[in-house]
Amino acid sequence: MKNTFSKNLVISTFLWIVCIFFVNGFEKVLLIPVFLLIPVLISLIPTIKRNGNHSNYHRLLLTYHPYIAVTIGIALSFSTNMASGMLSILWTIYTLALFLYGVRRFMERGGYVLEENAVDTSFLHALFGGITLSVYCFTEDKVTDHILLTTTLYLFFTAILSNLFIGLLGRVLPLDRRIGTGYRWTVKGIMISTLVVGIGMLTTNSWAQNIGLWIYTLCMITYCLFVFFHMEKKNFITNLCIRLSALTLVATSILAIINGVFQLQGYTWINPEQWLWYHEIPIAVGFTLGIFGWYYRKPIEKNNLYQLPQTNINGESYIGNDFLQRNGYEDQIVSHAGIVSNLEKFKRSDLIIDLLHPKVISFLENTALYDVSIQARWAKSAWLFEKFHKAYSNKIQQSNIPSPHEGIIQLDSKIVSVINHEQYWNRKLNAWVCSYKNTGETYITGIYSDHEHNGERYIHFTMPIPKFNRATIYRLEHGVDGSLQITSVPRRGGTGDEGHYIMTKNFSIRFPFNENFLIWIDEYGRLQVTHRFWFFGVKVLNIEYEMIAK
């Protein structure tokens, strides 16, 4: 991958040098991000899967960049707008591919890792820049030309690189509570302000530009403080470049605010010729220094969620309680009686198994020895979701949650050992199959396993659904009085594998849907389980279980 980038950067540099002789004015500056900054952006944001392989999509974007970028160099050299515009369409399609690369990263990772959201926002601005550049190539109106050119320059320089820099900074910051709160507001401010300024420039709305610029400047000052006082120091040259870049960007932002205030009052503080030397050239130097520093520092993602382990057991149009048997997954010999074989293997420094109540341990390791009763309570605000879910789950006979009016329902449950030769990471699988005693309909068919990552072991729950499988990865935590929490709610900063995913063969899609089990003992010594669900952070469902030993 490194050799591919180096070779393509040499080709891009050569093509850039050739093309600048055929274009005029600020169009020469526009070729810098097209030929040089975009490939650096791509190289800084690889998608490395859990098995160490690089994304083929990323490799494709990096490989074909110089050959598509040259079409813009040719397009800007044409005097006819139609020929120029037609050639620019290919670059717009390429920026759309960049944006979709960011979307795919976001879908696999989810929106919980804020620094990576900022990085992905860079690809969004690349798409906007590609569109405005293509429109610029097509247009003939001189006033519109100037607006589109300055907007495109802003998007390809300030918008893309500001979001990239704040995202890369988040990868190296120790995000404790104090720093984390300030950093999160800074990221949100930069993502919003760069978009507001871009819209203001495109619509020639001075107020939108100035409001966005004020927010942006405050955020860049905070970025500068983080760089100087909280970023870990590694290499002197890279640190110097990143610091000089931060100072330069803050200075040019303050200058732009002062100039904007004068413009709102109808005065000219700095004429266009002076503006080039006081603002445009320094900001280009600032971003160039930043790119150099961050490229050689190369911070990596704190948590790799690309291509998580999965069972590869996808569902059919009908699941039911005999799904595993119908498809040859059921083993006649049951290896163990619980949804986990041995709870001791989940122990960590902050999870001491001996502190759990014996009944909690017994239920997880000997699930088949318990009768189960459940009662579901949907949130009133989720009534429409409840109706759709009930109709669909009843049709496929999977995750068939009872309605609140059905009251307490007893379940028939059994543990089934699962044969799965396609699972490469853990072949010890058990399924918990539950059906309603009164009707025989399936409540759930769920497959349990576990996996370890970065020294932490997770429960891995798979529920086959038509064409795919729905996987929930749980982390175990202590509750009060010997209780146990099994949760998919992500920790602050998105560290850890816990979450809710739709698994396909090549990648996963993370949903903003989370669960939390609390396994506890009531005052009468009865084993209880409280199961809560959230969708986009809003509580939608609560299921109460009572477990009675057979």
Summary of the structure (lengths in Angstrom):
residues: 550
radius of gyration: 28.1
end to end distance: 58.7
largest distance: 86.5
contacts: 1829
relative contact order: 0.08
helix: 54%
strand: 20%
